[in-house]
C-alpha cells in the first residue's frame, strides 16, 4: 500500500483520534470566543517551542515546567496575555491549570496554559474560572468544535487558521492537525503566535521534540510581519498514541512520512499567519540560495524582511532592489556584495551587485500582485532557505495605535 496524505477540509484540532475540545466566550472580548480547551482522552507526549524574549509571560514559564510530564489538557485564553503581571500572574496561570485539571480529575502537572492579548493587565480570574468550567462541560469533536477553538484564540487576526490531514500507510492510518493565531508582532525566534498541533501517533517525547524543533525552524521561525517578538509565543504538539499500531521511531518506515506531514502542517499554519499580517497588502516570499549554511541564510532573510525600507518599497510597488542589498549588508553575515544576484518575480534586477536593466512597466505588473517572490543568490555555498514576510502599510500603524482601545 502506498503512503498518501489527504487533507481533511473544514477540520482542525480534533481530527486526530482521542482528542476533544471546546471554544467559548467567557467575557474577555465582548461576546466573541475567547477561551478554549484541548483535551486528550489518554496521556500524550508533548513538545513545545517558546518565545526567545527574556520578558516572557507566566503561562510560558508554566508550560516549560510542565512539558516533561504526560499532558492531557491545554487551556487557552485570548484578550489578555497575563504577561508582566508579576507573582499574581504566576498564581493565575497555576490556577488556570488547577481549575482545568480538577474538572477532569487530572493532576495539574498534566495541564498546559497559554494566554494572548494585552500585556500588563491582571487576568479577570472569576470570568476565566467560570469559562473553564463551561468549556469542559461542552467538550466535543467535529467541524463546529474545531472552528470554535480556532476563533477563541484570535486577537487582531481577521480569519481563523487551521488545517488537518489523514495519512494512509501500510501500518495504518494516522492524523495530524493544527490551529494557530497570529497577525502582528510576528518575527522569527519565535514568531508572535500561538500554535497547537495534535496527532494520534505514538512517539517518544524527546524524539517528538527533536522533530518539532526542526519543523518550527522551517516554518514559524522563517516568517515575519513587523520584526517584533512577543512575550507569549508558544507552539505545542500533543501525540496521544490513540492510533495504536502507528508508532514513529528513528528506525520506523513511517518516519519520513510523518516528518513530511509535520513540516507541511507547520508551514501551512505559518503561511496563514503571514498572509493575515496586520495591514498588509503584499506577501513576500524570499528565497536565499548560495549561502554558506542555513543559519546564515536565516539571519540574512530576517534582515531583509524586517527592513522598514524594504517593506515600504514593496508597499509602494517600487522595485528598489538597492534596499534589499543594503539589508543583506548590515545583517552581520560575511558576504561579497559584488557577487550577489537579485530577482523580483521572473525579472533579474541586480547582477554581481550592480543594476540590470528591466522594464518598469512589466515590473509594476509584478509588484501589483499580492504575492511576490524574491530570489537572492549569494554564490557563496550550498545552503538555501525560503522565508516569508510582508510589506508595511498605513493600516499597520492604525491597527497598532488603536490596539488597547
Secondary structure, 3 states (H helix, E strand, C coil): CCCEEEECCCCCCCCCCCEEEEEECCCCCCCCCCEEEEEEEEEEEEEEEECCCCCCCHHHHHHHHHCCCCEEEEEEEEEECCCCCHHHHHHHHHHHHHHHHHHCCCCHHHEEEEEEEECCCCCCHHHHHHHHHHHHHCCECCHHHHHHHHHHCCCCCCCCEEEEEEEEECCEEEEEEEEEECCCCCCCCCCCCEEEEEECCEECHHHHHHHHHHHHHCCHHHECCCCCCCCCCEEEEEECCCCCCCEECCCCCCHHHHHHHHHHHHHHHHHHHHHCCCCCCCEEEEEEEEECCHHHHHHHHHHHHHCHHHHHHHHCCCCCHHHHHHHHHCCCCCCCHHHCEEEECCEEEEECCEECCCCHHHHHHHHCCCEEEEEEECCCCCEEEEEEEECCCHHHHHHHHCCCC
